[in-house]
């Protein structure tokens, strides 16, 4: 029996898409019988673990992939892509983007796509690296002048008393006309082609199962992250579990290539090495 470790965040969209795979509800024949061990961690932790090759399969930030491309391939399914929306720069009062020059901005991890985009679209600022769920508090108590929110915070920031300074997904779309790759699913290279194909096919089947059994998948997502309001979780899932999650397609690949070219730490071209669906 082969054991595969699968790392994903407890966010509503990730839990939704991995529900069936984690609960042995996917009937896809593999190279040998397999059991799945699911590991839940925040996205920055998953990025750091991927640098060590910790998990056989993992969700990571798209911006983190250039640093782990030697260890992992990308699956065509399992990506979270914003369609003219994405991480939001928030503050307590509305100010022009230019006013953030030299200011303290809370960001949800140095390897996140949100941080890469903030570096691209904001003037030079002083980053304060925090867990994604600490960004609101840092702006509220004055440790940061602004913050970049991801996950459900993209929906709830107004209710928390903040205003939008910039939607990084809107800005990306205005510049590129492409979807914004935020999270991607990767599989260890050393598992070999047969397991690569199985992971891609099984995850696609898991996503399809969740979309046809949404109540069960949503219940699992709420159990994994019990503090998230049900309506917020369902709205967030609808935003980030789409047809591009089932298969990113040519535009998704183009968007990844464009994003990788923005990397501030990797000057060489990073191939978009995708395990396609058969």
N, C-alpha and C positions, 0 to 999 in steps of 0.2 A: 504493500500500500504506500503510495507516494503522498507525502505531506507537503502542501504548498502554504507558505505564509503570505497573507494578503494584508497590506497596510492601507487603511483609508481613514479619512477624517470623520468625526462624528456629525458633520454637517448634513443637513436634510437631504441634499441632492446625492452626496456620496453614499450615505446609508441606504437611500432609496434604490440606487442602481446596483449595490452589492448585496441587497437583501436575499435574493434567491440563491446566489452563489454561496453565500455564507451559511445558508440553511439547507444545503443539499437538495434544492428544488430544481436544479438545472440538469437535464438528462442529455449530456453531451459526452460521447465516448472519447476517452483520452488514450494516450499511449499505454497507460496502466491505471488501475483504480487509484482514486485520489481522495484525500480529505483536505478540507480548507481550515486553516487557523487564521481567524480574523484578528487584526490588531488595530485598535483605534488610537489615533494621535493627531494633534493639531498639525496643520500643513507645514509649518516651519520645521517641526520635529521630523516629519516624514521626509522633508528635503534633506535634512542632516543625516538621517538614517540611510537614505538612498546613496549618499556619498560613500557609505561603508558597505553598500550592497546588502543591507540587513534583511530585506524582504524579497521573496521571489517575485511578487507582484506588488505594485504600490501606486497610489495616487501621489503625484508631486506637482509642484508649481511648474508651469510650462517654462518659466524663466530659469528654473534650476536645471533643466535638462542638459544644457551644454556642459555642465560640470560632471554629469554622470553618464554621458553618451557612450563612454567606453564600457560601462557596466550593463546598460539597459537599452532595450528597444521600446518604441512607442507602439501601443495598440491603436488601431483605427477607431475603436470604440472606447467609451469611458471618459471622454474629454468634456470639460465644462467650458463652454464658449459663450461669451456675451454677444448678443446681437444688438449693437449700438447701445450697450450699457455695460457697466463693470464696476470696479472699485470706485468709491466716492471720497473725495477730499472734503472734509467737514470742519467746521469751526463753530464757535459760540455766536459770533456775529459775522455778517456778510462783509467780505473784503475782496478786492480784486486779487487775481492770482499773483500779480506782480508784488503784492504786499507781503507775500510769504518769503521773499528773498531774505536769506540769513536767519529766518525764524526756525523755531523748534517744531518739527513735524513728527508725530508719532506714526510709526509704520509697523506692519504686522510681520516683520521678519526680513532679514537681509537677502534671502534667496527667493522671495515671493515675486510673482509677476506684478503685483501692486507696487512694490518698491521700485522695480525696474521702470515702470511707467511713470511713477512719481519723479524719478530722476530725469526722465525724458521730457515730461511736460510741465514740471514746476521749475521756477528759478532755483538756483543753488540754495539749499536749506540745510539745517542741522538735523539729521535723522535721529530719532529716539526709537531704538529697536525694542518692541514689546510683543507679547502674545496678542493675537488678534482681539481677544476678548477684554483686553486692558486699554484699548485705544480710547474708548469713550471716557473712561475714568481719568485718563491722563490729560485729555483736553478740558474736561470739566474742572479738575482741581488745579489747572494752571501749569502742570509740568510740561505741557506742549501747547503751542499756539494753534495748531491744527492737527488733524489726524487723517490717515487713510484707512477707511473701513472696508472690510471684505465680508463675505458670507452674508448672513441675514442682516448684518448692520447696514447693508446697502438699502434695505427696506425700512429699517426701524429708526434710522438716525433722526428723522424729524420728530418722532414721538419721544425721543430722548432729549429733545430741546436743542438740536443742532441745525445748522443750515448748510446747504451744499455750496461749496466753492467751485468744484469742478468734478464732472463725471469722467473718469479716465477712459472708460469704454466708449463714450460718445466722442471724445477727442481722438481716440485711436481710429474709430470708424470714419470720422470726418477726414482724416489724413489718408487712410488706406482703403476704405470701402470694404474692409474684410471683417469677419467675426474676430473677437478677441479671445485667444486661447489663455485661459486662466489656470485650470488644472488639467493634467493629462494622466493617463494610465500607462505605466511602464512595466516591462517584464524582463527579468534577468537574461542577459545574452547566453550565459553558460547553461541555461536549461535546454537549449537546442530548438531547432525549427519545429519539431512535432509539438512540443509543449507551448511554444509561442503561438502556434495556430490554435491549440486547444484553449489557451487563455483568452485569446481574442474572440473565438467562437462562443465560449462559455459565458464571457462577460456580456457579449451582445445578447445572448439568450436570457441572461439575468435581467438586463435592462428591459427587454421585451416582456418578461414575466411581470416585472414591477409595473409596467405601463398597463398591463391587462389585469393586474390584481392590485390596484393602487391603495386600497384600504389597508391591506396586509403590509405592504411595503412602507406606507406612511406610518403605521403603528410601530413598526420596527424603528423607523427613523426617530420617532418621538421618544422611544425607549432609550435609544443611544444618546440622544441629547434632550433630556426631559425638560430643560428650562426654556425651550423655544415654543412660542405660541403656535397652536395648530394652524391657524390661518396663514401666519407668516411662513411656517415650514412648507405648506402646500404651495404658496405663491412662489417661494424661492425655488422649490423643486421644478415648478413649471417653467421658470426662467432658465434653468441650467440643465434640465434633462429634456433634450430636444432630439430632432432627427440627427443633428450633428453629433449628439452623444452616442447614438446607435452607430453612426459611421461619419467621421469628420469630413470625408469627401475631398475633392481637389481644393476647394477654398480653404478648408481647415489646414491642409498641408501647406498651402501658400502662406496662410497666416502664421503658421509656426516658423516657416523659413524667414518671414519678415521679422518676427519677434526675435529669433535667434540672432539675426544680424545686428540687433540693438544691444547685444550683450556687452557690458562694460568690462568683463573679465576674460572674455575669450575672443581674440581677434581673428582666429581662423574660422573658416566656414564650417558650420555644423550641419551635417546631413540630416534631413528629416527621414529617419529610418523607421518606417511604419510597417507593422505587421497587419497586412490587409485581411479583410474577411473573405473567406472562400465563397 
